[in-house]
Amino acid sequence: MINSPISKIILEGREFLVKRDDLIDPHLAGNKYRKLYTLLNTQKEGLSKIISYGGTQSNAMLAIAAMCKKKDWEFIYYTKTLSSQQIKQNEGNFFHSIELGMKHIEIEEEFYKEFIALLRLNLEEKTFIIDQGGAVEEARIGLEVLAQEIREAKLDVQSLATPSGTGTTALFLALALPEYKVYTTPCVGDVKYLKEQMQALHEIPDNLVILTPERKYHFAKPYPEFLNIYKNLLESGIEFDLLYAPGMWKVLLEQTQEEILYIHSGGVTGNESMLKRYEKKGMISL
């Protein structure tokens, strides 16, 4: 593949560089492309089924669905029980994933955690499980490819930034680029949860800096300050996702001063449904 380009933006008077991984592919973009890099390079005949689980706003879910469509692999995705409104939605990541052929199975909340823990028992041949958010060791190879692209760009920056769900991207990027400072922030759960998720994959390196938000933000909940950041970024010339990016940009603006290369995580397809949430809250008019 051709290296994703790098753009410059001005936000609140500061210049930032942006690694445009959002331009790689409409569905398989951003950190999901990097995490799925190994599987994308797996021969079609090497697997027949992919299993994953998580939320219906998941960018990983949509990326996996797109990959399985390309590879002609069966994709089964487990979630907790959904509301009738969620199931009937004709927009957003869940809707598009179903259109791409994803088979969705609901598990009652009281049984969900135990069910997920047992997924790996008696796996069928040629079946691969991707943990929530793409948190798998195989993701490391794709992040090493990204690291090599950054080195080859010979940029005059020493700091990178990428938001975290499970922290897989930030962790493997920091491990692959020890000469850089890598900033991240928890967008799902708190710092303690994020560290636990990272440590399940590898010891956290010293160059990975976790910035703590000034207040607790609930994942996928509309916040006026997040909408303002989204709008300001859009005016700068680049659309970012509304789930992860606003929280990362907020702490960067508040807690850093140096020039930073922001790794665009993609995920803008989810903005369609998120903007509807902001509209229902009366924050915007679509």
RAVEN-V334757 format. One record per residue. NEAR is the number of other C-alpha atoms within 10 Angstrom. D_CENTER is the distance of its C-alpha to the mean C-alpha in Angstrom with 1 decimal. Layout:
near:NEAR d_center:D_CENTER
near:NEAR d_center:D_CENTER
//
This chain:
near:4 d_center:20.1
near:6 d_center:20.9
near:16 d_center:19.0
near:16 d_center:16.7
near:14 d_center:18.8
near:17 d_center:18.8
near:14 d_center:19.8
near:15 d_center:21.5
near:16 d_center:21.2
near:14 d_center:23.4
near:15 d_center:22.0
near:10 d_center:24.7
near:7 d_center:27.0
near:12 d_center:24.7
near:14 d_center:23.6
near:16 d_center:20.1
near:19 d_center:18.9
near:20 d_center:15.7
near:22 d_center:14.5
near:20 d_center:13.9
near:23 d_center:11.4
near:27 d_center:11.0
near:15 d_center:14.5
near:17 d_center:14.1
near:13 d_center:14.2
near:14 d_center:14.0
near:26 d_center:11.9
near:27 d_center:10.9
near:23 d_center:9.4
near:25 d_center:7.3
near:30 d_center:5.7
near:26 d_center:6.0
near:26 d_center:9.5
near:24 d_center:10.0
near:28 d_center:9.2
near:26 d_center:11.4
near:19 d_center:13.9
near:14 d_center:16.6
near:20 d_center:16.6
near:18 d_center:16.8
near:8 d_center:19.8
near:12 d_center:21.3
near:9 d_center:24.4
near:14 d_center:24.4
near:10 d_center:27.3
near:12 d_center:25.5
near:18 d_center:23.6
near:17 d_center:24.4
near:18 d_center:21.9
near:20 d_center:18.3
near:19 d_center:17.6
near:21 d_center:14.6
near:23 d_center:14.2
near:16 d_center:12.4
near:16 d_center:12.3
near:23 d_center:13.2
near:20 d_center:10.7
near:19 d_center:7.8
near:30 d_center:5.9
near:30 d_center:6.4
near:30 d_center:9.9
near:27 d_center:10.6
near:26 d_center:9.7
near:29 d_center:11.9
near:30 d_center:14.4
near:23 d_center:14.8
near:21 d_center:15.3
near:23 d_center:17.8
near:17 d_center:19.6
near:12 d_center:20.1
near:18 d_center:21.3
near:15 d_center:23.2
near:21 d_center:21.8
near:17 d_center:21.9
near:27 d_center:18.7
near:19 d_center:19.2
near:22 d_center:16.7
near:19 d_center:18.0
near:18 d_center:17.5
near:18 d_center:19.8
near:14 d_center:22.5
near:15 d_center:21.5
near:8 d_center:23.8
near:8 d_center:25.9
near:7 d_center:24.3
near:14 d_center:20.8
near:12 d_center:22.3
near:9 d_center:24.3
near:13 d_center:21.6
near:12 d_center:22.0
near:15 d_center:18.8
near:22 d_center:15.1
near:27 d_center:12.5
near:25 d_center:14.9
near:19 d_center:17.9
near:20 d_center:16.6
near:25 d_center:15.5
near:16 d_center:19.0
near:14 d_center:20.5
near:18 d_center:19.0
near:17 d_center:20.8
near:25 d_center:18.6
near:15 d_center:21.0
near:16 d_center:20.1
near:13 d_center:21.9
near:13 d_center:22.3
near:16 d_center:23.3
near:12 d_center:25.3
near:13 d_center:23.7
near:9 d_center:26.6
near:10 d_center:26.1
near:15 d_center:22.3
near:12 d_center:21.7
near:10 d_center:24.7
near:14 d_center:23.8
near:16 d_center:20.4
near:9 d_center:22.3
near:10 d_center:24.7
near:12 d_center:22.5
near:13 d_center:23.4
near:7 d_center:27.1
near:7 d_center:29.1
near:11 d_center:26.3
near:10 d_center:27.8
near:10 d_center:28.2
near:12 d_center:25.5
near:16 d_center:22.9
near:17 d_center:19.6
near:17 d_center:17.3
near:21 d_center:13.6
near:15 d_center:12.8
near:16 d_center:10.4
near:23 d_center:6.7
near:27 d_center:8.3
near:21 d_center:10.2
near:16 d_center:13.2
near:13 d_center:15.6
near:16 d_center:15.5
near:23 d_center:12.2
near:24 d_center:14.5
near:18 d_center:16.3
near:22 d_center:13.7
near:27 d_center:12.9
near:18 d_center:16.7
near:15 d_center:17.0
near:22 d_center:14.8
near:17 d_center:17.0
near:13 d_center:20.0
near:16 d_center:19.2
near:18 d_center:18.9
near:10 d_center:22.2
near:10 d_center:23.9
near:11 d_center:23.2
near:8 d_center:25.5
near:11 d_center:24.1
near:9 d_center:26.1
near:14 d_center:23.3
near:13 d_center:22.8
near:17 d_center:19.6
near:24 d_center:15.9
near:24 d_center:13.1
near:23 d_center:9.3
near:28 d_center:7.8
near:26 d_center:7.2
near:24 d_center:6.7
near:23 d_center:8.7
near:28 d_center:9.1
near:26 d_center:9.2
near:27 d_center:8.2
near:28 d_center:10.5
near:28 d_center:13.1
near:25 d_center:13.6
near:25 d_center:13.6
near:25 d_center:16.2
near:22 d_center:18.2
near:18 d_center:18.4
near:20 d_center:19.4
near:13 d_center:21.8
near:11 d_center:23.7
near:16 d_center:20.9
near:17 d_center:19.8
near:26 d_center:16.1
near:25 d_center:15.1
near:25 d_center:12.3
near:28 d_center:12.5
near:26 d_center:11.7
near:25 d_center:10.0
near:19 d_center:10.8
near:15 d_center:14.3
near:16 d_center:16.3
near:16 d_center:16.9
near:9 d_center:18.9
near:15 d_center:16.3
near:20 d_center:13.7
near:17 d_center:16.6
near:15 d_center:17.5
near:17 d_center:14.3
near:20 d_center:14.5
near:14 d_center:18.2
near:12 d_center:17.9
near:16 d_center:16.7
near:14 d_center:18.7
near:12 d_center:20.8
near:18 d_center:19.0
near:13 d_center:20.6
near:11 d_center:22.6
near:17 d_center:20.7
near:22 d_center:17.5
near:17 d_center:18.1
near:18 d_center:16.4
near:18 d_center:17.4
near:15 d_center:18.5
near:19 d_center:18.2
near:10 d_center:21.8
near:6 d_center:21.3
near:11 d_center:19.4
near:16 d_center:16.8
near:12 d_center:16.1
near:14 d_center:12.6
near:14 d_center:12.8
near:12 d_center:16.4
near:21 d_center:17.8
near:15 d_center:19.2
near:12 d_center:21.6
near:12 d_center:20.4
near:20 d_center:16.8
near:17 d_center:18.4
near:12 d_center:20.7
near:20 d_center:18.1
near:20 d_center:16.4
near:15 d_center:19.9
near:16 d_center:20.9
near:20 d_center:18.0
near:12 d_center:18.9
near:13 d_center:22.5
near:13 d_center:21.7
near:12 d_center:20.8
near:17 d_center:17.0
near:19 d_center:14.9
near:22 d_center:11.5
near:20 d_center:9.4
near:25 d_center:11.2
near:25 d_center:8.9
near:23 d_center:7.4
near:27 d_center:9.5
near:23 d_center:12.9
near:22 d_center:12.9
near:24 d_center:12.1
near:22 d_center:14.7
near:16 d_center:17.1
near:17 d_center:17.5
near:20 d_center:17.8
near:13 d_center:20.5
near:11 d_center:22.2
near:13 d_center:22.1
near:12 d_center:22.2
near:9 d_center:24.7
near:14 d_center:24.3
near:15 d_center:22.8
near:22 d_center:19.1
near:25 d_center:16.9
near:25 d_center:13.5
near:23 d_center:10.8
near:25 d_center:9.4
near:25 d_center:5.7
near:27 d_center:7.2
near:29 d_center:6.7
near:22 d_center:10.3
near:20 d_center:11.8
near:22 d_center:10.9
near:19 d_center:13.1
near:14 d_center:16.1
near:19 d_center:16.2
near:20 d_center:15.1
near:18 d_center:17.9
near:18 d_center:20.2
near:16 d_center:19.6
near:18 d_center:20.6
near:14 d_center:23.5
near:13 d_center:24.7
near:13 d_center:24.7
near:9 d_center:26.9
near:15 d_center:24.8
near:13 d_center:24.8
near:10 d_center:26.8
near:8 d_center:25.3
//
